[in-house]
Amino acid sequence: MLHRLSLRILYGPVLDADLPARRRKMRIILLSGVVVYPPFLAVAWGLYRETAPLTTVWLGIFAALSCVPVGFYAYAAGFGSSLRNLWQADLETLCWLALKIGFVYPFLLYWMILGMVEFAFGYHAIRAAMISFVASAVARDAFEIGYLAGRPALMGATASRPQRVFPDGRRLSDIFRKDANRAAITLVVATFIGAVAGGFLAMAQPSPFVQSLAIGLIAAAVATPVYRRLAATPSALRYFLWPAMTMGCSYFFILAYLLRVVAGQQASWDIALFTAACCAWTTFDALAIGLTQKQMTDGQTE
């Protein structure tokens, strides 16, 4: 999910400035959602009575694998070159794209949507048909990654970096190298705060919908100050609402669905576990984005 934050917070103005590219992206997003829908609707119709966890997992894997060609197509369209030429010129980048954006990312989105539908709205939907939303998100992000990769000059000082690590060549090890100890301490503190807050939340035992909102608020309250100490934009309120609170709720849906529904494990203590994990996850995002933004700013002023 971190790549989505990088796209919007770090490179959002660059991506939004090109109106023709935005229109092409919207067409590709709509096309991707429409094209993948029929086969998954057929799968969903055939398995609509099947609710076994293993079947759900296989559907998630099938959904993720189906998003790999979507990612390739959108990346090539954003880059402005044919997939064949890109395959010959930089196979490593395409393999990375297939793994992270084409498979891992949609696999996580699949569980997030299932958790949102079940916990927030309280009903079982035709799970496989939701691949349209997943494929559209993959197409959107792959197009934007390809757009940036095909125009390295738009990324200023990062243009000379290899494109294998999205979207500007910055590796997590490079981002955290100078602040590793401080980042580790911050993550430990965030996890502890989340566990304590989750313990109080567990005593109330609210509905899953209330749990998601509460955990999102707690995670945002922990992550936003961490980000604001490192970067000035976006504003604290804007960052609190998105990505901090939004992603905190999303992470809860993923973790809660996997543990409670797929693994079939549910206990009063799991709320504290989810809160601690979501606080750590959103804080990690805040550190990565904040440090990257700070390093980019420092590089421009040197």
PyMOL commands that set and color helices and strands:
alter all, ss='L'
color gray80, all
select helices_A, chain A and resi 2-10+12-17+19-46+53-79+83-89+91-121+127-150+152-158+172-176+180-204+208-228+236-262+270-301
alter helices_A, ss='H'
color red, helices_A
deselect
rebuild
show_as cartoon
